Amino acid sequence: MPGLLVTKTKQHLFSGTTGGMKLQSVPIVKSGKSCSQSSWLYLAYFSYAGGGSIQEAMDNGGLTKIATIDRESYSLFAGLYYEECTVVWGE
């Protein structure tokens, strides 16, 4: 969701199932984050750095059980730089 200058969003996802992973009723004691970035450079080259998966976020935070999942995005200058992150919470 790119804005003209700067856009920063956060979305809370539902507590159910997503991507084949069952969200559970567990205490939220830690979190993990995984991000992907994209950028237009010199209006000719497009770069993309992968990431943003639920499994990668779990690995980064050392989680074994997920309580909830959030998404964050950040856009600078109408998408010149764009970052989207998956944040998982659980234990």
C-alpha atoms as an extended CHARMM CRD file, in Angstrom:
* protein
*
        91  EXT
         1         1  MET       CA              0.0000000000        0.0000000000        0.0000000000  PROA      1               0.0000000000
         2         2  PRO       CA              2.3830000000        2.7540000000       -1.1780000000  PROA      2               0.0000000000
         3         3  GLY       CA              1.8140000000        6.3570000000       -0.1680000000  PROA      3               0.0000000000
         4         4  LEU       CA              3.1110000000        9.4980000000       -1.8210000000  PROA      4               0.0000000000
         5         5  LEU       CA              5.9320000000       10.1760000000        0.6770000000  PROA      5               0.0000000000
         6         6  VAL       CA              5.9080000000        7.7320000000        3.5850000000  PROA      6               0.0000000000
         7         7  THR       CA              3.4190000000        5.0300000000        4.5430000000  PROA      7               0.0000000000
         8         8  LYS       CA              3.7440000000        2.7400000000        7.5570000000  PROA      8               0.0000000000
         9         9  THR       CA              1.0670000000        0.1420000000        8.3580000000  PROA      9               0.0000000000
        10        10  LYS       CA              0.5170000000       -2.6630000000       10.8540000000  PROA      10              0.0000000000
        11        11  GLN       CA             -2.1530000000       -5.3300000000       10.5260000000  PROA      11              0.0000000000
        12        12  HSD       CA             -3.1930000000       -7.9540000000       13.0390000000  PROA      12              0.0000000000
        13        13  LEU       CA             -4.1830000000      -11.2430000000       11.4240000000  PROA      13              0.0000000000
        14        14  PHE       CA             -6.8840000000      -13.5750000000       12.7030000000  PROA      14              0.0000000000
        15        15  SER       CA             -6.2810000000      -16.4460000000       15.0980000000  PROA      15              0.0000000000
        16        16  GLY       CA             -7.0900000000      -19.5350000000       13.0440000000  PROA      16              0.0000000000
        17        17  THR       CA             -5.1180000000      -21.4620000000       10.4710000000  PROA      17              0.0000000000
        18        18  THR       CA             -2.8310000000      -19.9880000000        7.8500000000  PROA      18              0.0000000000
        19        19  GLY       CA             -0.4000000000      -21.5680000000        5.4220000000  PROA      19              0.0000000000
        20        20  GLY       CA             -1.0330000000      -25.0230000000        6.8400000000  PROA      20              0.0000000000
        21        21  MET       CA              0.1760000000      -23.9510000000       10.3030000000  PROA      21              0.0000000000
        22        22  LYS       CA             -2.2930000000      -24.1430000000       13.1800000000  PROA      22              0.0000000000
        23        23  LEU       CA             -2.3390000000      -21.1300000000       15.4540000000  PROA      23              0.0000000000
        24        24  GLN       CA             -2.6040000000      -22.2240000000       19.0610000000  PROA      24              0.0000000000
        25        25  SER       CA             -3.7390000000      -20.9100000000       22.4090000000  PROA      25              0.0000000000
        26        26  VAL       CA             -0.2870000000      -20.4180000000       23.9300000000  PROA      26              0.0000000000
        27        27  PRO       CA              1.2210000000      -17.6330000000       26.0350000000  PROA      27              0.0000000000
        28        28  ILE       CA              2.9350000000      -14.8570000000       24.1270000000  PROA      28              0.0000000000
        29        29  VAL       CA              6.4530000000      -14.8290000000       25.5440000000  PROA      29              0.0000000000
        30        30  LYS       CA              8.5440000000      -13.9750000000       22.4800000000  PROA      30              0.0000000000
        31        31  SER       CA              8.3360000000      -12.9530000000       18.8440000000  PROA      31              0.0000000000
        32        32  GLY       CA             10.1430000000      -13.4550000000       15.5650000000  PROA      32              0.0000000000
        33        33  LYS       CA             10.2670000000      -11.2760000000       12.4660000000  PROA      33              0.0000000000
        34        34  SER       CA             11.0340000000      -11.8810000000        8.7870000000  PROA      34              0.0000000000
        35        35  CYS       CA             11.0670000000       -9.1210000000        6.1600000000  PROA      35              0.0000000000
        36        36  SER       CA             11.2380000000       -8.7280000000        2.4060000000  PROA      36              0.0000000000
        37        37  GLN       CA             12.3620000000       -5.5020000000        0.7190000000  PROA      37              0.0000000000
        38        38  SER       CA             12.0450000000       -4.1550000000       -2.7770000000  PROA      38              0.0000000000
        39        39  SER       CA             13.3860000000       -1.0250000000       -4.4460000000  PROA      39              0.0000000000
        40        40  TRP       CA             13.5230000000        0.7460000000       -7.7970000000  PROA      40              0.0000000000
        41        41  LEU       CA             17.0530000000        1.9560000000       -8.4340000000  PROA      41              0.0000000000
        42        42  TYR       CA             17.7980000000        4.5590000000      -11.1280000000  PROA      42              0.0000000000
        43        43  LEU       CA             14.3140000000        3.8540000000      -12.5930000000  PROA      43              0.0000000000
        44        44  ALA       CA             15.8240000000        1.0160000000      -14.6460000000  PROA      44              0.0000000000
        45        45  TYR       CA             16.6870000000       -1.7660000000      -12.1960000000  PROA      45              0.0000000000
        46        46  PHE       CA             14.3750000000       -3.5030000000       -9.7900000000  PROA      46              0.0000000000
        47        47  SER       CA             15.8280000000       -5.2530000000       -6.7670000000  PROA      47              0.0000000000
        48        48  TYR       CA             14.0390000000       -7.6380000000       -4.4300000000  PROA      48              0.0000000000
        49        49  ALA       CA             15.2950000000       -9.2260000000       -1.2410000000  PROA      49              0.0000000000
        50        50  GLY       CA             13.1910000000      -12.2500000000       -0.3190000000  PROA      50              0.0000000000
        51        51  GLY       CA             11.8950000000      -13.1570000000        3.0900000000  PROA      51              0.0000000000
        52        52  GLY       CA              8.7230000000      -12.5450000000        5.0010000000  PROA      52              0.0000000000
        53        53  SER       CA              7.6380000000      -16.1640000000        5.4910000000  PROA      53              0.0000000000
        54        54  ILE       CA              5.9860000000      -17.4500000000        8.6520000000  PROA      54              0.0000000000
        55        55  GLN       CA              8.5170000000      -20.2740000000        8.9930000000  PROA      55              0.0000000000
        56        56  GLU       CA             11.4850000000      -17.8790000000        8.6780000000  PROA      56              0.0000000000
        57        57  ALA       CA              9.9600000000      -15.5730000000       11.3150000000  PROA      57              0.0000000000
        58        58  MET       CA              9.5120000000      -18.5650000000       13.6490000000  PROA      58              0.0000000000
        59        59  ASP       CA             13.1390000000      -19.6050000000       13.1100000000  PROA      59              0.0000000000
        60        60  ASN       CA             14.4050000000      -16.0380000000       13.7010000000  PROA      60              0.0000000000
        61        61  GLY       CA             12.5350000000      -15.8340000000       17.0190000000  PROA      61              0.0000000000
        62        62  GLY       CA             13.1430000000      -19.4140000000       18.1430000000  PROA      62              0.0000000000
        63        63  LEU       CA              9.4040000000      -20.1600000000       18.3190000000  PROA      63              0.0000000000
        64        64  THR       CA              7.8630000000      -23.6160000000       18.2400000000  PROA      64              0.0000000000
        65        65  LYS       CA              4.2060000000      -22.6190000000       18.7350000000  PROA      65              0.0000000000
        66        66  ILE       CA              2.3870000000      -19.6160000000       17.2330000000  PROA      66              0.0000000000
        67        67  ALA       CA             -0.2980000000      -17.6420000000       19.0710000000  PROA      67              0.0000000000
        68        68  THR       CA             -0.8460000000      -14.8670000000       16.5230000000  PROA      68              0.0000000000
        69        69  ILE       CA              0.6080000000      -13.3540000000       13.3480000000  PROA      69              0.0000000000
        70        70  ASP       CA              0.9980000000       -9.6830000000       12.4110000000  PROA      70              0.0000000000
        71        71  ARG       CA              2.0580000000       -7.9430000000        9.1730000000  PROA      71              0.0000000000
        72        72  GLU       CA              3.9350000000       -4.6590000000        8.9140000000  PROA      72              0.0000000000
        73        73  SER       CA              4.7280000000       -2.5900000000        5.8350000000  PROA      73              0.0000000000
        74        74  TYR       CA              6.7860000000        0.5120000000        5.1550000000  PROA      74              0.0000000000
        75        75  SER       CA              6.8600000000        2.4520000000        1.8840000000  PROA      75              0.0000000000
        76        76  LEU       CA              9.0600000000        5.4300000000        1.0300000000  PROA      76              0.0000000000
        77        77  PHE       CA              8.4710000000        7.8220000000       -1.8890000000  PROA      77              0.0000000000
        78        78  ALA       CA              5.5550000000        6.0160000000       -3.5620000000  PROA      78              0.0000000000
        79        79  GLY       CA              7.2570000000        2.6200000000       -3.5280000000  PROA      79              0.0000000000
        80        80  LEU       CA             10.8220000000        3.6630000000       -4.3530000000  PROA      80              0.0000000000
        81        81  TYR       CA             11.6760000000        1.5770000000       -1.2840000000  PROA      81              0.0000000000
        82        82  TYR       CA              9.1830000000       -0.9290000000        0.1290000000  PROA      82              0.0000000000
        83        83  GLU       CA              9.4660000000       -3.3370000000        3.0580000000  PROA      83              0.0000000000
        84        84  GLU       CA              6.9300000000       -5.8980000000        4.2290000000  PROA      84              0.0000000000
        85        85  CYS       CA              7.4120000000       -7.9710000000        7.3850000000  PROA      85              0.0000000000
        86        86  THR       CA              5.7340000000      -10.9610000000        8.9970000000  PROA      86              0.0000000000
        87        87  VAL       CA              5.8140000000      -10.9570000000       12.8060000000  PROA      87              0.0000000000
        88        88  VAL       CA              4.8700000000      -14.0950000000       14.7380000000  PROA      88              0.0000000000
        89        89  TRP       CA              4.1310000000      -14.2010000000       18.4620000000  PROA      89              0.0000000000
        90        90  GLY       CA              4.0970000000      -17.2400000000       20.7240000000  PROA      90              0.0000000000
        91        91  GLU       CA              6.4510000000      -19.4950000000       22.6250000000  PROA      91              0.0000000000
